[in-house]
C-alpha cells in the first residue's frame, strides 16, 4: 500500500540579511553575523498583498552580550512600497555597537502584529 500526502502552506513573510547588496545571484548567501560599522543589507519578503502598501521596520538591540533581558529601539523606518516592490523591499543600514539585535516588520494594516522578525549579531 502506498500513501502520498501533499501539504500546501501559504508562504510566510521573511527577512534575509547579507553582507553585500542583495541580487538574484547572491540572495541565498545570507549571514546573521556582521562587523561593527559594516553595511547590513536586508531583504523583506512579503508574499501576501498588504492593502495599505506601508510597512514599518524596527531594529531593537537586546541590552546585554548574551541576548536576554532589556531592549533598546535603535533604528526605525516607515516605508511605502512602490508598484514594483509589492512583494519585497530591500535596503541597508549600519550599526556601530556590538550586540544582539532583532529586526521586526509590521504592516500599517495591522500595526500591533509583527509580520516577520529575524535576529542577527553585530561584532565579530
WOVEN-V144140 format. One record per residue. N is the residue number from 1. PHI is phi in radians with two decimals (none if undefined). PSI is psi in radians with two decimals (NA if undefined). Layout:
{{N	PHI	PSI} {N	PHI	PSI}}
This chain:
{{1	none	2.31} {2	-2.02	2.30} {3	-2.13	2.21} {4	-2.11	2.28} {5	-2.17	2.32} {6	-2.14	2.30} {7	-2.06	2.43} {8	-2.10	2.16} {9	-1.98	2.44} {10	-1.17	2.51} {11	-1.10	2.50} {12	-1.87	2.62} {13	-1.08	2.67} {14	-2.65	2.84} {15	-2.21	2.31} {16	-2.09	2.38} {17	-1.91	2.64} {18	-2.63	2.71} {19	-1.49	-0.25} {20	-2.12	2.78} {21	-0.94	2.35} {22	-1.41	2.21} {23	-2.27	3.07} {24	-1.10	-0.52} {25	-1.33	-0.53} {26	-2.03	0.26} {27	-1.05	-0.49} {28	-1.62	0.01} {29	-1.56	0.92} {30	-1.35	2.80} {31	-2.47	2.75} {32	-2.22	0.11} {33	-2.20	2.22} {34	-2.31	2.60} {35	-1.27	2.71} {36	-1.09	2.35} {37	1.41	0.04} {38	-1.55	2.72} {39	-1.25	2.32} {40	-1.94	1.83} {41	-1.46	2.48} {42	-2.42	2.69} {43	-2.28	2.09} {44	-1.75	2.07} {45	-1.72	2.24} {46	-2.25	1.59} {47	-1.23	-0.55} {48	-1.64	2.50} {49	-1.16	2.36} {50	-1.73	2.09} {51	-1.05	-0.78} {52	-1.35	-0.36} {53	1.18	0.28} {54	-1.96	2.37} {55	-2.20	2.67} {56	-2.03	2.35} {57	-2.09	2.34} {58	-2.20	2.46} {59	-2.05	2.15} {60	-2.06	2.32} {61	-1.69	2.26} {62	-1.29	2.40} {63	-1.39	0.11} {64	-2.59	3.04} {65	-1.30	-0.22} {66	-1.94	0.24} {67	1.30	0.61} {68	-2.34	3.01} {69	1.21	-2.28} {70	-1.07	2.83} {71	-2.34	2.54} {72	-2.25	2.28} {73	-1.36	2.09} {74	-1.98	-0.32} {75	-2.79	2.37} {76	-2.41	2.76} {77	-2.73	2.35} {78	-1.80	2.27} {79	-2.28	2.35} {80	-1.76	2.10} {81	-1.27	2.28} {82	-1.38	2.98} {83	-0.98	-0.70} {84	-1.41	-0.08} {85	-2.01	0.50} {86	-1.03	-0.66} {87	-1.90	0.09} {88	-2.81	2.83} {89	-2.58	2.40} {90	-2.36	2.50} {91	-2.96	-2.88} {92	-2.55	2.87} {93	-2.57	2.95} {94	-2.23	2.33} {95	-2.10	2.34} {96	-1.89	0.24} {97	-2.19	2.41} {98	-1.18	2.62} {99	2.67	3.14} {100	-1.67	2.39} {101	-2.29	2.75} {102	-2.25	2.28} {103	-1.80	2.28} {104	-2.15	2.46} {105	-2.10	2.30} {106	-2.13	2.75} {107	-1.86	2.54} {108	-1.13	-0.42} {109	-1.06	-0.63} {110	-2.57	1.38} {111	-1.24	-0.13} {112	-1.53	-0.29} {113	-1.87	2.27} {114	-1.29	2.19} {115	-1.20	-0.85} {116	-2.78	2.79} {117	-2.59	2.77} {118	-2.67	2.58} {119	-1.83	2.64} {120	-2.68	2.98} {121	-2.27	2.46} {122	-2.01	2.29} {123	1.98	1.72} {124	-1.63	NA}}
